[in-house]
Amino acid sequence: MLFIKNAKIVTMTGETIENGCIFIEDGKIKEVGVDCVAPLDAEVIDAAGQFVYPGFIDAHCHIGMWEEGIGFEGADGNEMTDPVTPHLRAIDAINPRDEAFENALKGGVTTAATGPGSANVIGGTFSVIKLHGDRIDDMIVKETLAMKCAFGENPKRVYNDKKMMPMTRMGTAAKLRETLAKAVEYRDKKAAAGDDATKLPAYDMKLEAMLPVVNGEIPLKAHAHRADDIFTSIRIAKEFGVKLTLEHCTEGHLIADHLAKEGYPAIVGPSFGNKSKFELNQKTFDTPGVLHKAGVKVAIMTDSPVIPLEYLPMAAALAHKAGLDEFEALKCITINAAEILGVEDRIGSIESGKDADLVIWNAHPFDLQAKVSYTIVNGKVAYKRA
């Protein structure tokens, strides 16, 4: 049991509790308020003069898949041998002993969606994981979050070097359409076969992995920076009636009204750093604010290791500096991220019954001088500043 007292609690439900307390038991938040009573055997943290926020959430990164300071030996995010690899799973490549996990906890980030990179048209499945633990199987919040797909420069660059399809944006779209069409056909043949095993189509591991997509169980997680690539991802999602989240959405501010009408959420970033390729030439921290004002649900990503995960609060702060409302910027790394990932029943706000993922800050997290005093994951202290 853990008891936090005398804190300013920013619940992210719209309520901020002054001089509040939180009672935690069995990894869950049991009580939040001003009149909680600490059991005699509870560990007590006096957070007087400090802020408590829900653990921050990065809705798109690659933590544990490109390990810190290693190079090829720790680079396990892109299988650049086949443009269509839906049967790859992030959990088979994530190394929770990578120092990036400890660094993230020191920065107040407790949960991340992590998965394959954007070398392939279809790269495999993302997972949502807690960032504290030593065995990935015990850290999973949602094992099969989404199917990564990629548009724009990256797939065509990788396969141009191999002189094989896709070498153009047309080729990328065609590869994705072809795979979705085959998955629909495969699904329908399985359904038509019923209990007659002799009529079942031959087992196809790739198409099996695509069934949750065409059945509407998980979305396509579409890497798309440029406006035309964003629209292509939407066009294909509509053609096949599949779910979609817009990843990066770098030129989203240029087409915000269109995106608001379409209704897909956007996970924006990484907006910090240089414009390393042509499709990033419109990159700006204005994007989250413009999209929010248009009515798009927005989360902010680091795309770690592009931006180290511990700087997720900084990325949100810079979006606020560029015009996004302060509370909305906080939502982009808490409850909005949780809702887009479909895990808002467990994380993203400080409410009774939710996972006890909490961060105690000595100042507002958008202050670059602010430090994390405690990071708590599943009710246990995962980091404590000396």
C-alpha positions as CSV (number, residue, x, y, z in Angstrom):
1,M,0.0,0.0,0.0
2,L,1.1,3.5,-0.8
3,F,-0.3,6.9,0.4
4,I,0.5,10.2,-1.2
5,K,-0.4,13.3,0.8
6,N,-0.3,17.1,0.7
7,A,0.0,17.2,-3.1
8,K,-1.4,19.3,-5.9
9,I,-3.1,16.6,-7.9
10,V,-3.8,17.2,-11.6
11,T,-6.2,14.5,-12.4
12,M,-6.6,15.2,-16.1
13,T,-10.4,14.8,-15.7
14,G,-10.7,18.6,-15.5
15,E,-10.3,18.6,-11.7
16,T,-7.2,19.8,-9.9
17,I,-7.1,18.9,-6.2
18,E,-5.2,21.3,-3.9
19,N,-3.5,19.7,-0.8
20,G,-4.9,16.3,-1.9
21,C,-4.1,12.7,-1.2
22,I,-4.1,9.4,-3.1
23,F,-4.5,5.9,-1.6
24,I,-3.0,3.1,-3.7
25,E,-3.5,-0.6,-3.1
26,D,-2.8,-3.7,-5.2
27,G,-1.5,-1.6,-8.0
28,K,-4.7,0.4,-8.3
29,I,-5.8,3.9,-7.3
30,K,-8.3,3.2,-4.5
31,E,-9.1,6.8,-3.4
32,V,-8.4,10.3,-4.6
33,G,-9.5,13.4,-2.7
34,V,-8.7,15.6,0.3
35,D,-9.9,13.5,3.2
36,C,-8.3,10.1,2.5
37,V,-7.1,8.2,5.6
38,A,-3.7,6.4,5.4
39,P,-3.8,2.8,6.8
40,L,-1.2,2.4,9.5
41,D,0.9,-0.1,7.4
42,A,0.9,2.1,4.2
43,E,4.1,3.6,2.9
44,V,3.6,7.4,3.0
45,I,5.0,10.0,0.5
46,D,4.7,13.6,1.6
47,A,4.4,15.5,-1.6
48,A,3.9,19.0,0.0
49,G,4.6,21.7,-2.5
50,Q,4.7,19.2,-5.4
51,F,2.5,18.2,-8.3
52,V,1.1,14.8,-9.1
53,Y,0.2,13.9,-12.6
54,P,-0.8,10.6,-14.3
55,G,2.2,8.8,-15.8
56,F,2.9,10.3,-19.2
57,I,2.2,8.2,-22.3
58,D,4.0,8.2,-25.6
59,A,1.6,7.0,-28.2
60,H,4.2,6.2,-30.9
61,C,7.9,5.3,-30.4
62,H,10.3,2.5,-30.8
63,I,11.7,2.1,-27.3
64,G,13.6,-1.1,-26.8
65,M,13.9,-1.8,-30.5
66,W,16.8,0.6,-31.3
67,E,18.8,0.3,-28.2
68,E,20.9,3.1,-26.7
69,G,24.5,3.3,-27.8
70,I,24.7,-0.1,-29.6
71,G,24.2,0.3,-33.3
72,F,23.4,-2.7,-35.5
73,E,23.5,-5.2,-32.7
74,G,20.6,-3.4,-30.9
75,A,18.7,-2.3,-34.1
76,D,15.7,-4.6,-34.3
77,G,12.9,-2.3,-35.7
78,N,13.1,-2.7,-39.5
79,E,13.1,-6.0,-41.3
80,M,14.2,-4.6,-44.7
81,T,13.9,-7.8,-46.7
82,D,10.3,-7.8,-47.7
83,P,7.9,-4.8,-48.0
84,V,5.0,-6.7,-46.5
85,T,5.7,-8.2,-43.1
86,P,2.5,-8.0,-41.0
87,H,3.4,-11.2,-39.1
88,L,6.2,-9.4,-37.2
89,R,5.5,-8.5,-33.6
90,A,7.1,-5.8,-31.6
91,I,7.2,-7.9,-28.4
92,D,9.7,-10.2,-30.0
93,A,12.3,-7.4,-30.4
94,I,11.8,-5.2,-27.3
95,N,14.6,-5.3,-24.8
96,P,13.3,-3.9,-21.5
97,R,16.9,-3.8,-20.1
98,D,17.8,-1.1,-22.6
99,E,18.8,2.0,-20.6
100,A,16.1,4.0,-22.4
101,F,13.5,2.5,-20.1
102,E,15.2,3.9,-17.0
103,N,15.7,7.3,-18.6
104,A,12.0,7.4,-19.6
105,L,10.9,6.7,-16.0
106,K,13.2,9.5,-14.8
107,G,11.4,11.8,-17.2
108,G,7.9,10.8,-16.0
109,V,6.9,8.6,-18.9
110,T,5.4,5.3,-17.7
111,T,3.7,3.8,-20.8
112,A,4.6,3.7,-24.5
113,A,3.2,2.3,-27.7
114,T,6.2,0.8,-29.4
115,G,6.7,-1.2,-32.6
116,P,8.4,-1.6,-36.0
117,G,9.8,1.3,-38.0
118,S,8.7,2.6,-41.4
119,A,11.0,0.8,-43.9
120,N,8.2,-1.6,-45.0
121,V,4.8,-0.9,-46.4
122,I,3.4,-3.1,-43.7
123,G,5.9,-3.5,-40.8
124,G,4.1,-5.6,-38.1
125,T,2.2,-5.0,-34.9
126,F,2.7,-2.3,-32.2
127,S,2.2,-3.0,-28.5
128,V,1.4,-0.8,-25.5
129,I,3.7,-1.5,-22.7
130,K,4.6,-0.2,-19.2
131,L,8.1,1.0,-19.0
132,H,9.0,-0.7,-15.7
133,G,10.0,-4.3,-15.5
134,D,12.6,-6.8,-16.7
135,R,10.4,-9.2,-18.8
136,I,8.3,-7.8,-21.6
137,D,5.6,-10.4,-21.1
138,D,4.8,-8.9,-17.7
139,M,4.9,-5.3,-19.0
140,I,2.2,-5.6,-21.7
141,V,-0.9,-3.4,-21.5
142,K,-2.2,-4.3,-25.0
143,E,-0.1,-6.8,-27.0
144,T,-1.7,-6.2,-30.4
145,L,-2.4,-2.5,-30.6
146,A,-2.2,-1.7,-34.3
147,M,-0.7,-2.8,-37.6
148,K,2.1,-0.4,-38.7
149,C,2.0,0.7,-42.3
150,A,4.1,3.4,-44.0
151,F,3.7,5.9,-46.8
152,G,6.0,8.4,-48.3
153,E,9.8,8.4,-48.6
154,N,10.9,5.6,-46.4
155,P,9.5,2.5,-48.1
156,K,10.4,3.7,-51.6
157,R,13.9,4.6,-50.5
158,V,14.5,1.2,-49.0
159,Y,13.2,-0.8,-51.9
160,N,14.6,1.6,-54.6
161,D,18.0,0.5,-53.3
162,K,17.0,-3.1,-53.9
163,K,15.4,-2.3,-57.3
164,M,12.1,-3.8,-56.3
165,M,8.5,-2.7,-55.7
166,P,7.7,-0.3,-54.1
167,M,9.9,2.4,-55.7
168,T,7.1,4.9,-56.0
169,R,4.2,6.1,-53.9
170,M,1.9,4.2,-56.4
171,G,3.8,1.1,-55.6
172,T,3.4,1.6,-51.8
173,A,-0.4,2.1,-52.1
174,A,-0.7,-0.9,-54.4
175,K,1.2,-3.2,-52.0
176,L,-1.1,-2.2,-49.1
177,R,-4.2,-2.6,-51.2
178,E,-3.1,-5.9,-52.5
179,T,-2.5,-7.2,-49.0
180,L,-5.8,-5.9,-47.6
181,A,-7.7,-7.5,-50.6
182,K,-5.9,-10.8,-50.0
183,A,-6.8,-10.7,-46.3
184,V,-10.5,-10.0,-47.0
185,E,-10.5,-13.0,-49.5
186,Y,-8.7,-15.2,-47.0
187,R,-11.2,-14.2,-44.2
188,D,-14.2,-14.9,-46.4
189,K,-12.9,-18.3,-47.6
190,K,-12.3,-19.3,-44.0
191,A,-15.8,-18.2,-43.1
192,A,-17.3,-20.1,-46.0
193,A,-15.5,-23.3,-45.1
194,G,-17.2,-23.4,-41.7
195,D,-16.4,-26.7,-40.0
196,D,-15.2,-28.4,-43.2
197,A,-11.4,-28.4,-42.8
198,T,-11.1,-29.6,-46.4
199,K,-12.4,-26.3,-47.7
200,L,-10.1,-24.1,-45.6
201,P,-7.6,-22.0,-47.5
202,A,-3.9,-22.9,-47.0
203,Y,-2.6,-21.4,-43.8
204,D,-1.0,-18.0,-44.5
205,M,0.8,-16.4,-41.5
206,K,0.9,-12.9,-43.1
207,L,-2.8,-12.9,-43.9
208,E,-3.7,-14.3,-40.4
209,A,-1.9,-11.3,-39.0
210,M,-4.0,-9.0,-41.2
211,L,-7.4,-10.5,-40.1
212,P,-7.7,-8.2,-37.0
213,V,-7.2,-5.2,-39.3
214,V,-9.9,-6.2,-41.9
215,N,-12.2,-7.3,-39.1
216,G,-12.0,-3.9,-37.5
217,E,-10.4,-5.1,-34.3
218,I,-7.2,-3.0,-34.6
219,P,-6.4,0.0,-36.7
220,L,-3.7,0.6,-39.3
221,K,-1.1,2.8,-37.7
222,A,-0.2,4.9,-40.7
223,H,3.2,6.6,-40.9
224,A,2.5,9.6,-43.2
225,H,4.2,13.0,-43.1
226,R,3.2,14.8,-46.3
227,A,-0.4,15.9,-46.9
228,D,-0.8,13.7,-50.0
229,D,0.4,10.6,-48.2
230,I,-2.0,11.3,-45.3
231,F,-4.9,11.5,-47.8
232,T,-3.7,8.2,-49.4
233,S,-3.8,6.5,-46.1
234,I,-7.4,7.8,-45.5
235,R,-8.4,6.8,-49.0
236,I,-7.3,3.2,-48.6
237,A,-8.8,2.9,-45.1
238,K,-12.1,4.0,-46.5
239,E,-11.9,1.6,-49.4
240,F,-11.6,-1.4,-47.1
241,G,-13.6,0.0,-44.1
242,V,-10.7,-0.4,-41.7
243,K,-9.7,1.7,-38.7
244,L,-6.9,4.2,-38.9
245,T,-4.7,6.4,-36.8
246,L,-2.5,9.1,-38.4
247,E,1.1,8.9,-37.3
248,H,3.5,11.9,-37.6
249,C,1.0,13.9,-39.5
250,T,3.7,16.5,-40.1
251,E,1.7,18.5,-42.7
252,G,-1.5,18.1,-40.7
253,H,-1.7,21.8,-40.0
254,L,-2.0,22.4,-43.8
255,I,-5.1,20.2,-44.1
256,A,-6.6,20.5,-40.6
257,D,-10.1,21.2,-41.8
258,H,-10.1,18.1,-44.0
259,L,-8.7,15.9,-41.2
260,A,-11.3,17.2,-38.7
261,K,-14.1,16.2,-41.2
262,E,-12.6,12.7,-41.6
263,G,-12.5,12.1,-37.9
264,Y,-9.3,10.1,-37.5
265,P,-7.0,10.9,-34.5
266,A,-3.5,12.2,-35.1
267,I,-0.3,11.3,-33.2
268,V,2.0,14.2,-34.0
269,G,5.8,14.4,-34.1
270,P,8.6,14.1,-33.7
271,S,8.6,17.9,-34.1
272,F,11.9,18.6,-32.4
273,G,15.2,18.5,-34.3
274,N,16.4,19.2,-37.9
275,K,14.4,18.5,-41.1
276,S,16.3,15.4,-42.0
277,K,14.5,14.7,-45.3
278,F,12.3,16.4,-47.8
279,E,8.9,15.3,-46.5
280,L,9.7,17.1,-43.2
281,N,10.1,20.5,-44.8
282,Q,6.9,21.8,-43.2
283,K,7.7,20.4,-39.8
284,T,6.6,22.8,-37.0
285,F,5.4,22.7,-33.4
286,D,2.3,24.6,-34.6
287,T,0.7,21.4,-35.9
288,P,-0.8,20.0,-32.6
289,G,-2.5,23.4,-31.8
290,V,-3.8,23.9,-35.3
291,L,-5.2,20.3,-35.4
292,H,-6.8,20.7,-32.0
293,K,-8.5,24.0,-32.9
294,A,-9.9,22.3,-36.0
295,G,-11.4,19.5,-33.9
296,V,-8.9,16.7,-34.3
297,K,-8.0,14.5,-31.3
298,V,-4.3,14.9,-30.9
299,A,-1.5,13.0,-29.1
300,I,2.2,14.0,-29.2
301,M,5.0,11.5,-29.8
302,T,8.7,11.4,-29.5
303,D,9.3,8.7,-32.1
304,S,12.1,7.6,-29.7
305,P,14.9,7.2,-30.4
306,V,14.4,10.3,-32.7
307,I,13.7,12.3,-29.5
308,P,14.7,10.5,-26.3
309,L,11.5,9.4,-24.5
310,E,12.3,11.3,-21.4
311,Y,11.8,14.5,-23.4
312,L,8.1,13.8,-24.1
313,P,7.1,16.6,-21.6
314,M,9.4,19.0,-23.4
315,A,7.8,18.2,-26.8
316,A,4.4,18.9,-25.3
317,A,5.7,22.1,-23.7
318,L,7.0,23.3,-27.1
319,A,3.6,22.6,-28.6
320,H,2.1,24.8,-25.9
321,K,4.6,27.5,-26.6
322,A,3.6,27.4,-30.3
323,G,-0.1,28.0,-29.4
324,L,-1.7,24.8,-28.0
325,D,-3.6,25.4,-24.8
326,E,-1.5,24.2,-21.8
327,F,-4.1,21.7,-20.5
328,E,-4.7,20.4,-24.0
329,A,-0.9,19.9,-24.3
330,L,-1.0,17.8,-21.1
331,K,-3.9,15.8,-22.5
332,C,-1.8,15.0,-25.6
333,I,0.6,13.0,-23.4
334,T,-2.0,11.6,-20.9
335,I,-5.7,11.0,-21.5
336,N,-5.8,11.8,-25.3
337,A,-2.9,9.3,-25.8
338,A,-4.7,6.7,-23.7
339,E,-8.0,7.1,-25.6
340,I,-6.3,6.9,-29.0
341,L,-4.5,3.7,-27.9
342,G,-7.8,2.3,-26.4
343,V,-6.4,2.0,-22.9
344,E,-8.2,4.8,-21.2
345,D,-9.9,2.4,-18.9
346,R,-6.5,1.8,-17.2
347,I,-4.3,4.8,-17.6
348,G,-4.2,8.5,-18.6
349,S,-5.9,10.1,-15.7
350,I,-5.9,9.9,-11.9
351,E,-9.2,8.2,-11.0
352,S,-10.3,5.5,-8.6
353,G,-10.0,2.0,-10.2
354,K,-7.3,3.0,-12.7
355,D,-3.7,1.7,-12.6
356,A,-1.6,3.5,-10.1
357,D,0.8,5.1,-12.6
358,L,1.7,8.4,-11.2
359,V,4.5,11.0,-11.3
360,I,5.4,13.5,-8.6
361,W,7.1,16.6,-10.0
362,N,8.7,19.4,-8.0
363,A,7.4,22.0,-10.5
364,H,5.1,22.1,-13.5
365,P,6.5,19.5,-16.0
366,F,6.6,22.1,-18.8
367,D,9.3,24.0,-16.8
368,L,12.6,22.8,-18.2
369,Q,14.1,23.1,-14.7
370,A,11.4,20.8,-13.2
371,K,12.5,17.4,-11.8
372,V,10.7,14.2,-11.2
373,S,10.8,13.2,-7.5
374,Y,9.0,9.9,-7.8
375,T,7.7,7.8,-10.7
376,I,5.2,5.1,-9.7
377,V,4.1,2.3,-12.0
378,N,1.4,-0.2,-11.0
379,G,1.5,1.2,-7.4
380,K,5.3,0.6,-7.0
381,V,8.0,3.2,-6.8
382,A,9.9,2.7,-10.1
383,Y,12.2,5.8,-9.7
384,K,13.0,8.0,-6.7
385,R,15.3,11.0,-7.1
386,A,18.1,11.0,-4.6
